[in-house]
Amino acid sequence: MALKVLLADDDNIAVFLQKIIILESRLADDLVTFTNGQEMIDFLDKEENPEDFYLIFLDINMPVMGGIEFLEVIGAKPYANRVLVALVSSYSMIKDHEIATKYPQVITVYEKPVTTETCNILLNLPLIRSLVSGSTFEGN
């Protein structure tokens, strides 16, 4: 089992900053970036490996396919149960939390940009911790 970290955001400056923070946090050794949800769906459809889990930092508002549309599509994919989403919001966090509860892939919602604290919180989730360390996840 491996954890692949993906980031979808159409703001180049946000991508640059978030990539540095995510890599420095040791949440990932590598990070694949996309400018919209459709690019990420295309990537997952082509590159998906049944042994991999995907942690996705997903911006809500993007052209072509935004975060919510991505979540609608991903739910029907065979790899949906191996996708963990950190939904990124730069607007109404309350509204975004309400939306996020509809999608089992969403593990957290945070305000843009990602911070070291956000990465540390994710690293302390048992499933993420086990995937990053390479150990077998046994719950809690």
PyMOL commands that set and color helices and strands:
alter all, ss='L'
color gray80, all
select helices_A, chain A and resi 12-24+37-47+67-74+80-82+93-100+116-123+126-133
alter helices_A, ss='H'
color red, helices_A
select strands_A, chain A and resi 2-8+31-34+52-59+83-89+106-111
alter strands_A, ss='S'
color yellow, strands_A
deselect
rebuild
show_as cartoon
